[in-house]
Amino acid sequence: MNEAYVIGTGMIRFNKYPDKSVRIMAEEAIGLALEDAGLERKAVQTAFFSNTFWGMFAGQHSIRGQVVLRGMGMDRIPVTNVENACAGASTAMHLAVTGIRAGMYDVALAVGSEKITNPNRGLSLAAYGSCMDVENFEKHINMILEVGKTFKVEIPEESGAPGEGRSIFMDAYAMGARWHMDRFNSTQHQLAVVCSKNHFHGSLNPLAQYQNPMTVEQVLADRLVAWPLTRAMCAPVGDGAAAAIICSASFLKKYGGAKRAVRIRASVLAQGADRGLDEPDIGECLSKEAYAEAAAGPADMSLAELHDATAWGELHQTESMGFCPVGEGGPFAESGATRLGGAKPVNTSGGLECRGHPIGASGLAQIHELVLQLRGEAKGRQVEGARMGLAENGGGNIGVEEAAMCIHILERV
């Protein structure tokens, strides 16, 4: 199997851009990635384009990548359109890596661009529901409600009905958090610690949507979304784009940019399964595959970018990735281990909670952060001696877990 390397990344600041289209944002991110790699457009031999909502919001249901790349003069190359909900961009990355490893290409582009803000806020929130099993949506909501009744956790009445004024995913995450509270006595305060830490990290990232530090007390005092999650604990609605250039070992040798290249040690993709709440989840299973492919383990990771659409997501994934035992994610966060300067810094970018979560682009934003860290170019949020990093990106929801998940492990050359 051929080795694959990241030689360029590009990302625009995630934010709300009423005047920018999916196309414009994608063009900007691609241009930044090519500039970072020191390549001309003609060097790219294939491209994988991630987007989820362009069709729903603007009618561009098909040929999305071709529309963007032809408009940039990048024609006569194979372009694959990728849709995998929140895991779309990391899936595009996985497909690019697969093509390089198979020896089909020497230079591949992975790009994700997403516009979710809309004058009709209800449309923006409702769009997330399409990342679930639409035909069984009511059944899914009823499952959340019925399972929630089995937890010995008191829920304030002001939490409201599922999906009321929010993405339905917040209810799914809230159910997971309450399950963890019931089984392991984790607390809302621990979730606030995770969130406050990410706000600190986001305040150091000029590309983050939210750059305001928040104390634990401020997080807890914020407006309730779906108990135990307050607004600060939930990823914001926003827009953005990110891209990466991946190449083969043979190209890297001729290219002469090895000093800034980052080796891809593992790239794995899987879908979830129908399981009980107390059974091992997709993250636990897939992380073992990633570690085996990388010939490494949790202790070897200098840092991680984890899918924290809410603070509960990060707490849960620190356990699933093996950074701490299952049930101990809360105390692990409280110990300071996941903060810059800690034993295992997590979401140094600010994570989805603060960097932002335009879902078709988020996975490549994670890659962008890992590459900066492994190159030693993360400036005020640099993890000292960063050697290897993990990115975990989940997409959609069926049953009690993600519909899809990608994990990448990258290493400094």
C-alpha positions as CSV (number, residue, x, y, z in Angstrom):
1,M,0.0,0.0,0.0
2,N,1.4,3.4,-1.0
3,E,1.9,6.0,1.7
4,A,-0.1,9.2,1.6
5,Y,0.8,12.7,2.8
6,V,-0.9,16.0,3.4
7,I,1.1,18.7,1.7
8,G,-1.3,21.6,1.9
9,T,-4.4,22.8,3.8
10,G,-6.6,25.8,3.5
11,M,-9.5,27.1,5.5
12,I,-11.6,30.2,5.7
13,R,-12.8,31.4,9.1
14,F,-16.1,29.7,9.9
15,N,-18.7,32.3,10.5
16,K,-22.0,33.6,9.2
17,Y,-21.6,34.8,5.6
18,P,-24.9,36.1,4.1
19,D,-23.1,37.3,1.0
20,K,-20.9,34.2,0.3
21,S,-22.1,31.2,-1.6
22,V,-20.9,27.6,-1.3
23,R,-19.0,28.1,-4.5
24,I,-17.2,31.3,-3.4
25,M,-16.2,29.7,0.0
26,A,-15.0,26.5,-1.7
27,E,-12.9,28.5,-4.2
28,E,-11.3,30.5,-1.3
29,A,-10.4,27.3,0.6
30,I,-9.0,25.5,-2.4
31,G,-6.9,28.6,-3.3
32,L,-5.5,28.6,0.2
33,A,-4.7,24.9,0.1
34,L,-2.9,25.2,-3.2
35,E,-0.9,28.2,-2.0
36,D,0.0,26.3,1.2
37,A,1.2,23.4,-0.9
38,G,3.0,25.6,-3.4
39,L,1.2,23.9,-6.3
40,E,-0.6,25.2,-9.4
41,R,-4.2,24.0,-10.1
42,K,-3.0,21.8,-13.0
43,A,-1.1,19.6,-10.5
44,V,-4.4,18.2,-9.0
45,Q,-5.3,14.9,-10.7
46,T,-8.6,14.2,-8.9
47,A,-11.0,15.9,-6.4
48,F,-13.5,14.9,-3.8
49,F,-16.1,17.5,-2.9
50,S,-18.2,17.5,0.3
51,N,-21.5,19.3,0.8
52,T,-24.8,18.5,2.3
53,F,-27.3,21.3,2.1
54,W,-26.5,23.2,-1.2
55,G,-29.4,21.4,-2.9
56,M,-31.9,22.1,-0.1
57,F,-31.1,25.8,0.2
58,A,-30.2,26.8,-3.3
59,G,-31.3,24.0,-5.6
60,Q,-27.8,22.7,-6.5
61,H,-28.7,19.1,-5.9
62,S,-26.2,17.5,-8.3
63,I,-22.7,18.0,-9.9
64,R,-21.7,20.3,-7.0
65,G,-18.0,19.6,-7.2
66,Q,-18.0,20.0,-11.0
67,V,-19.7,23.3,-10.7
68,V,-17.1,24.7,-8.4
69,L,-14.0,23.2,-10.0
70,R,-15.0,23.9,-13.7
71,G,-15.6,27.5,-12.5
72,M,-12.0,27.6,-11.3
73,G,-10.6,26.2,-14.6
74,M,-9.9,22.8,-13.0
75,D,-11.3,20.6,-15.7
76,R,-10.6,17.2,-17.3
77,I,-10.1,15.5,-13.9
78,P,-12.4,13.0,-12.1
79,V,-14.5,14.7,-9.5
80,T,-16.5,12.8,-6.9
81,N,-19.3,14.4,-4.9
82,V,-19.5,13.3,-1.3
83,E,-22.4,13.5,1.1
84,N,-22.1,11.9,4.5
85,A,-23.7,14.5,6.8
86,C,-21.3,15.9,9.3
87,A,-18.7,13.3,8.3
88,G,-18.7,14.4,4.7
89,A,-15.4,16.3,4.6
90,S,-13.5,13.6,6.4
91,T,-15.1,11.1,4.0
92,A,-13.8,13.2,1.1
93,M,-10.4,13.0,2.8
94,H,-10.7,9.3,3.2
95,L,-11.5,8.8,-0.5
96,A,-8.6,11.0,-1.6
97,V,-6.3,9.0,0.6
98,T,-7.7,5.7,-0.8
99,G,-7.0,6.9,-4.3
100,I,-3.4,7.8,-3.5
101,R,-2.8,4.5,-1.6
102,A,-4.2,2.5,-4.5
103,G,-1.7,4.2,-6.8
104,M,-4.4,5.7,-9.0
105,Y,-3.3,9.3,-8.4
106,D,-0.3,11.2,-7.2
107,V,-2.1,14.4,-6.1
108,A,-5.7,14.6,-4.8
109,L,-7.8,17.4,-3.5
110,A,-10.4,17.0,-0.7
111,V,-12.7,20.0,-0.1
112,G,-15.8,20.7,1.9
113,S,-18.0,23.8,1.7
114,E,-21.2,24.4,3.5
115,K,-23.7,27.3,3.9
116,I,-26.3,26.7,6.6
117,T,-27.3,30.2,7.7
118,N,-30.5,31.3,6.1
119,P,-32.9,34.2,6.6
120,N,-35.4,31.5,7.4
121,R,-33.9,30.2,10.7
122,G,-36.5,27.4,10.9
123,L,-35.3,26.1,7.5
124,S,-31.7,26.0,8.8
125,L,-32.7,24.0,11.9
126,A,-35.1,21.7,10.1
127,A,-32.3,20.8,7.6
128,Y,-30.5,18.9,10.2
129,G,-33.4,16.5,10.4
130,S,-32.4,15.2,6.9
131,C,-29.3,13.7,8.5
132,M,-31.5,11.1,10.2
133,D,-33.7,8.4,8.9
134,V,-36.5,10.6,7.5
135,E,-39.0,7.8,6.9
136,N,-38.7,6.8,10.6
137,F,-38.2,10.2,12.1
138,E,-41.2,10.1,14.4
139,K,-40.2,6.7,15.6
140,H,-36.8,8.0,16.4
141,I,-38.2,10.9,18.4
142,N,-40.4,8.6,20.3
143,M,-37.4,6.4,21.1
144,I,-35.6,9.4,22.5
145,L,-38.5,10.2,24.7
146,E,-39.1,6.7,25.9
147,V,-35.5,5.9,26.6
148,G,-35.1,9.1,28.4
149,K,-37.8,8.1,30.9
150,T,-35.7,5.1,32.0
151,F,-32.9,7.4,33.3
152,K,-32.9,8.3,37.0
153,V,-32.1,11.9,36.1
154,E,-34.4,14.8,36.8
155,I,-35.1,17.0,33.8
156,P,-36.3,20.6,34.2
157,E,-39.6,21.3,32.6
158,E,-38.1,24.3,30.7
159,S,-36.2,21.9,28.5
160,G,-39.2,21.8,26.1
161,A,-40.3,19.3,23.5
162,P,-37.8,17.7,21.1
163,G,-36.7,19.9,18.3
164,E,-38.5,23.0,19.7
165,G,-36.4,26.0,18.5
166,R,-33.3,23.9,18.0
167,S,-31.8,21.2,15.8
168,I,-33.2,17.7,16.7
169,F,-29.6,16.6,17.1
170,M,-29.4,18.5,20.4
171,D,-32.0,16.2,21.8
172,A,-30.1,13.2,20.6
173,Y,-27.0,14.5,22.3
174,A,-28.9,15.5,25.4
175,M,-30.2,11.9,25.7
176,G,-26.7,10.6,25.5
177,A,-25.5,13.0,28.2
178,R,-28.4,11.9,30.5
179,W,-27.6,8.3,29.9
180,H,-24.0,9.0,30.9
181,M,-25.2,10.8,34.0
182,D,-27.4,7.9,34.9
183,R,-24.8,5.2,34.4
184,F,-21.6,7.0,35.6
185,N,-22.8,9.9,37.7
186,S,-21.3,12.5,35.4
187,T,-22.5,16.0,35.9
188,Q,-23.6,19.1,34.0
189,H,-20.6,20.9,35.6
190,Q,-18.2,18.5,33.9
191,L,-19.9,19.3,30.5
192,A,-19.4,23.0,31.3
193,V,-15.7,22.3,32.0
194,V,-15.4,20.8,28.5
195,C,-17.2,23.8,27.0
196,S,-15.2,26.4,28.9
197,K,-12.0,24.8,27.8
198,N,-13.0,24.9,24.2
199,H,-13.9,28.6,24.5
200,F,-10.4,29.2,25.8
201,H,-8.9,27.3,22.8
202,G,-11.2,29.1,20.4
203,S,-10.2,32.4,21.7
204,L,-6.6,31.6,20.5
205,N,-7.8,30.6,17.0
206,P,-8.3,33.4,14.5
207,L,-10.3,31.1,12.2
208,A,-12.8,30.2,14.9
209,Q,-16.4,31.4,14.7
210,Y,-16.5,32.0,18.4
211,Q,-13.4,33.6,19.9
212,N,-14.7,34.6,23.3
213,P,-13.5,32.9,26.5
214,M,-16.2,31.7,28.9
215,T,-15.9,30.6,32.5
216,V,-17.6,27.4,33.7
217,E,-20.1,29.6,35.5
218,Q,-21.0,31.5,32.4
219,V,-21.5,28.3,30.5
220,L,-23.9,27.0,33.1
221,A,-25.8,30.3,33.2
222,D,-26.3,30.4,29.5
223,R,-29.8,29.7,28.0
224,L,-30.9,26.1,28.3
225,V,-31.2,24.2,24.9
226,A,-32.0,20.6,25.9
227,W,-31.1,19.7,29.4
228,P,-28.3,19.3,30.4
229,L,-27.0,21.3,27.4
230,T,-26.8,25.1,27.5
231,R,-26.4,27.1,24.4
232,A,-22.7,27.6,24.9
233,M,-22.3,23.8,25.0
234,C,-23.8,23.4,21.4
235,A,-22.1,24.0,18.1
236,P,-23.4,27.2,16.4
237,V,-25.1,27.4,13.0
238,G,-22.6,28.8,10.5
239,D,-20.9,28.7,7.1
240,G,-17.4,27.9,5.9
241,A,-15.0,25.8,3.8
242,A,-11.8,23.9,4.2
243,A,-9.6,21.9,1.9
244,A,-6.5,19.6,1.8
245,I,-4.0,18.5,-0.8
246,I,-2.9,14.8,-0.4
247,C,0.0,13.3,-2.4
248,S,1.9,10.0,-2.9
249,A,5.4,9.2,-1.6
250,S,6.8,9.3,-5.1
251,F,5.3,12.8,-5.7
252,L,6.6,14.0,-2.3
253,K,10.1,12.9,-3.2
254,K,10.0,14.9,-6.5
255,Y,8.1,17.8,-4.9
256,G,10.7,18.8,-2.4
257,G,8.3,19.9,0.3
258,A,8.9,17.1,2.7
259,K,9.8,19.4,5.6
260,R,6.1,20.6,5.8
261,A,4.5,17.3,4.8
262,V,2.4,15.3,7.3
263,R,2.2,11.5,7.0
264,I,-1.3,9.9,7.0
265,R,-0.9,6.9,9.3
266,A,-4.5,5.8,9.3
267,S,-7.7,6.6,7.4
268,V,-10.8,4.6,8.3
269,L,-14.5,4.9,7.6
270,A,-17.5,2.9,8.9
271,Q,-21.2,3.2,9.5
272,G,-22.9,2.6,12.8
273,A,-25.0,-0.3,13.9
274,D,-28.2,-1.1,15.7
275,R,-27.1,-1.6,19.3
276,G,-28.2,-1.1,22.9
277,L,-27.1,2.0,24.8
278,D,-24.7,0.0,27.0
279,E,-23.0,-1.8,24.1
280,P,-19.7,-0.7,22.6
281,D,-20.3,2.1,20.1
282,I,-19.0,3.0,16.7
283,G,-16.2,5.2,18.1
284,E,-14.9,2.4,20.3
285,C,-14.9,-0.1,17.5
286,L,-13.5,2.2,14.8
287,S,-10.7,3.7,16.9
288,K,-9.3,0.2,17.4
289,E,-9.2,-0.2,13.6
290,A,-7.5,3.2,13.2
291,Y,-4.9,2.4,15.9
292,A,-4.2,-1.0,14.3
293,E,-3.7,0.6,10.9
294,A,-1.4,3.2,12.4
295,A,0.5,0.7,14.5
296,A,-0.1,3.1,17.4
297,G,-2.3,3.6,20.4
298,P,-4.1,6.3,22.4
299,A,-1.0,7.0,24.4
300,D,0.9,7.9,21.2
301,M,-1.5,10.7,20.3
302,S,-0.1,14.2,21.2
303,L,-3.5,15.8,20.6
304,A,-6.9,15.1,19.1
305,E,-9.7,16.9,17.2
306,L,-13.0,15.2,18.3
307,H,-16.5,15.7,17.0
308,D,-18.1,17.9,19.7
309,A,-21.3,19.1,18.2
310,T,-22.0,19.4,21.9
311,A,-19.8,19.3,24.9
312,W,-21.2,15.8,25.6
313,G,-19.8,14.7,22.2
314,E,-16.3,15.5,23.3
315,L,-16.7,13.9,26.7
316,H,-18.0,10.7,25.1
317,Q,-15.4,10.6,22.4
318,T,-12.5,11.0,24.8
319,E,-13.7,7.7,26.3
320,S,-14.4,6.0,22.9
321,M,-10.9,7.0,21.5
322,G,-9.4,5.3,24.6
323,F,-7.9,8.4,26.1
324,C,-9.6,7.5,29.4
325,P,-11.8,4.6,30.6
326,V,-15.4,4.5,29.7
327,G,-17.3,6.4,32.4
328,E,-14.4,8.7,33.3
329,G,-14.7,11.4,30.6
330,G,-16.0,13.9,33.1
331,P,-13.2,13.6,35.7
332,F,-10.7,13.4,32.8
333,A,-11.9,16.8,31.6
334,E,-11.9,18.3,35.1
335,S,-8.3,17.1,35.6
336,G,-7.2,19.5,32.9
337,A,-5.8,16.7,30.8
338,T,-7.7,17.9,27.7
339,R,-6.6,21.6,28.0
340,L,-3.6,23.1,26.3
341,G,-0.6,22.1,28.5
342,G,-2.4,19.0,29.6
343,A,-1.6,15.4,29.0
344,K,-3.9,15.0,26.0
345,P,-5.0,18.4,24.5
346,V,-8.4,18.0,22.7
347,N,-9.9,20.4,20.2
348,T,-7.1,23.0,20.3
349,S,-9.0,24.7,17.4
350,G,-12.0,25.3,19.7
351,G,-13.8,22.3,18.3
352,L,-17.2,22.4,16.7
353,E,-18.5,24.3,19.7
354,C,-16.3,27.3,19.0
355,R,-14.5,26.8,15.7
356,G,-17.9,26.2,14.2
357,H,-19.7,23.4,12.4
358,P,-20.7,24.0,8.8
359,I,-21.2,20.3,8.5
360,G,-19.9,19.5,5.0
361,A,-16.6,21.3,5.9
362,S,-16.0,20.3,9.5
363,G,-13.9,17.2,9.0
364,L,-11.3,19.0,6.9
365,A,-11.2,21.8,9.4
366,Q,-10.0,19.2,11.9
367,I,-7.3,18.1,9.5
368,H,-6.3,21.7,9.0
369,E,-5.7,22.0,12.8
370,L,-3.8,18.8,13.1
371,V,-1.5,19.7,10.2
372,L,-0.8,23.1,11.8
373,Q,0.0,21.5,15.1
374,L,2.2,18.8,13.7
375,R,4.1,21.3,11.6
376,G,4.6,23.5,14.7
377,E,2.7,26.3,13.1
378,A,-0.2,26.7,15.5
379,K,1.3,29.8,17.1
380,G,-0.5,30.8,20.4
381,R,-2.2,27.4,20.8
382,Q,0.8,25.2,19.8
383,V,1.0,21.8,21.5
384,E,4.6,21.4,22.5
385,G,6.4,18.5,20.8
386,A,3.3,17.5,18.8
387,R,4.2,14.3,16.9
388,M,1.0,12.4,16.2
389,G,-2.7,13.5,16.2
390,L,-6.1,12.0,15.7
391,A,-9.2,13.4,14.1
392,E,-12.6,11.8,14.8
393,N,-15.6,13.0,12.8
394,G,-19.1,11.5,13.1
395,G,-22.0,12.1,10.7
396,G,-25.8,11.8,11.0
397,N,-27.6,9.6,13.5
398,I,-29.5,6.4,13.3
399,G,-30.7,4.7,16.5
400,V,-28.4,5.6,19.4
401,E,-25.2,6.4,17.5
402,E,-23.7,8.1,14.5
403,A,-24.7,6.9,11.0
404,A,-21.1,7.3,9.8
405,M,-17.7,8.0,11.2
406,C,-14.2,8.7,9.9
407,I,-11.0,8.6,11.9
408,H,-7.7,9.9,10.7
409,I,-4.3,9.6,12.4
410,L,-1.6,12.0,11.2
411,E,2.1,12.1,12.0
412,R,4.9,14.7,11.7
413,V,7.4,13.6,9.2
